[in-house]
């Protein structure tokens, strides 16, 4: 007896099966790619000239740090109703206010401007514009809106401070931070500035378009806060 089947029905099943297999394959590849990309800093950051200069400067101070040793810690959103404010640049007073603020921020050594020079990240170790020394903020013109927001905050008890920033393009930039390696709310260790303790670097990669900040951390190294603030 010869087996018979509905060819049209069989073709539909075959196409559906192939589609499912392709979808599974794509999903697995994306998951693999995602895990690889998230485990260490992306290539676009590692290749950035300002990031490379930051890395070289640290190595020249005899502090062991390689780009491959910066590992993913966490990611979060940037914007929220508490720390973010916007205003229209179309208003004449707002435009004047924006120009004055940009001019004032340009006087800070710790201000890093975007390639189009309409945006700035300030990481000054001082109280300014309503922000504390342990806070980094962004201020700039995005399309027709002036945007101001806190980007990241570190714990002063962790002997933290921010010491570099750099734009990869008009939407993406990085911020570097130094702090005690094992400090957290459950382990609030203390270390005097002159004491040798275990520190690590954190690199915060900010993407304004995707409302994303991804943090990477280095391996620990021993140093004093006094030395780090003086030499870096």
N, C-alpha and C positions, 0 to 999 in steps of 0.2 A: 504494500500500500504506500503511495506517495504522499508525503506530508504537503499540505497546502497552507498558505497564509495570505493575509491581506497585505500586499506590498506597501500600499499607502500608509496603513497603520504601522507597519514595521519601520518605514522610513521616519515616521514621526517619532517613534520610540528611539531610533538610532540617533536622530538629530538632538532629541532631548537629552539622551545619555551623554553625547559628546559635549553639549553645552554645559551640563553639570560637571563633567570632568575638567573642562577648561576653567570653569568658575573656581573649582577647588584648587586647581594648579595656580591660578592667578592669586587666589587668597593666600595660599602657602608662600608664594614668592613675595607677596607684599608683606606678610608677617615676618618673613626672614629678613627682607630689606629693612623693615621698620626696626627690628631688633638690632641689626647691625648699625644702622644710622644713629640710633639712640644710645648705643653703648659708649660711644666716644664722640668727640667734636666733629662736626661735618667738615668736609674737604674745603668748602668755600671759606670757612673761618680759618682753618689751618694755613691756607694759601694767602690770606690777607696780609698786606705789607705791614700794617700797624700792629697786628697781632704778632707777626714774626719779630718785629722790633721789640715788643714787650717781652716775648719769650727769650730773645737773645740777651736783653738787659738783665733778666733774672739769672740766666746761666753765667753771665759775666760777674755776678756777685757771689759765685760759688754756691748757688742754691740749686739742687738737683730738680730739674723740671723738664719733661718732654711732653709734646703735644699728645702723644699716644697714652700718656698716663692720666690725662684728664678724662674722668669717667662720669657718665650721667648720674645725676642725683635726683632731680625732680623737674617737673614743668608746671606752669600755672598761667593764669590769665593776667594781663596787665591792667586793663581798664575796669573801673568800678565806680559807683556813684559817690563813694566817699572821697577818693583821691583824684578823680578825673574831672576836669572842667573844660568847657569849650565856649567860644564866642565867635561871632561872625566877623570876618575881616572887612565886610562891606560897610560896616559902621565906621564913620570917620574917627570917632574917639577910640574905638577898639584898635584901629590901624595905628594911630599915634602911640597908644599904650604898648602895642606889640613892638614897634620900632624902638621905643625907649628901653623895653626889657631886653631885647636882643643886643642893643648897644651896651647895656649894663653887664649882661652875661659875657660879652666878648672880653671884658676886662679880667675875667677869672682865668688863671692858668689852667684850672681844672674844668674848663668848658671845652667840649669837643663838638665841632659843627659838622653837619651833614654835607655831602658834596654840593648840594644846591644852596647851602648856606642859609637856609630858611628854618632849620631845626637845630636844636642844641641839647646836649646832655651835660648836666652839671653834676660833678661828683666831689665838690669841694668839702674839705674836712672842717666846715664851719657852719654857723647858723646863717642862713641866707634865704630870702624870698619865702620865709615861713617854714623852711625845711631844716631839719637837724643835721649835725655832722655825719650821722650814720644813715642818711637817706640820699639816694640819687634820684634826680627828677629830670623829666623831659619837658621841653618847651619849644613849640614850633608851629609853623603854618602847614596844615595838611589840607590841600585843596582850598576851599574857601573858609575854613575854620581854624582858629587858633586853639591849639590843644595844649593843655598842661596837665601832667600827671606824675605822681610818684612812681618810680620804676621798681626800686628794690630798697629794702631796709635790712640792716644787719644789727646784731646784738652788741652793744657797747661792752657788756660784761664779757664778751668773747674776744676782747681786744681787737675788734674788727675795724677795718677802714678800707675805703676804695681808693685805688691809686692809678687806674688807667681806664680809658674808654676809646672806642674807635668805631667808625661807621664802615660797613661793608658796601652799602649803597644808601639811598635816601630812606629806606624802610627798615633796614637791619643794622644793628650795632651790638657791640659787646662791652661788658663792664667787668673789670677784674677786682677781686676782693681778697683780702688776707684776714684770716681769723683763726682762733684756736681750733685745732682739728676735731677734737672730740666733744666740743661744747654743745649742749642742747638743754632744753628745759628740765629734763630728767637728770641731767648730769651737769649742773652749773658750776663747772670747775673755774677756779680763779688763778690768775698768773700775773705777777707784777711786771711792769714794762721792762725792768732790768733782769728778770728771771728768764732762764732758758726753758722753753716749753715747746710742745709739739704744735706746729702751725700747718696750715695748708692753704692753697689758693683755690678760690672759686671763680669760675668764669660764667657770667650770665649772658646768654645769647638772646637778644630781644628782636622780635619780629613784629613791627607795628601793624602791618597788613593783616596778619593772622592772629593778632591779640595774644601773642605767646611769648613767654620767657622761659628758657630752658637753662638749667643750672648744671654745670660740671665741676667736679672737685679733683684736685691733685692728690698724690700720695703725701703723707705727712713728712715734715722735716723739722729739725730742731733749730730754734733761733730765739732772739729776744725782740720784743716789740720796738725797743729803742733802735736796734740795728736796722730792722725792716723799714721803719719810717724814715730813717736817715739815708739809707742806701738805695731804696727802690724808687 
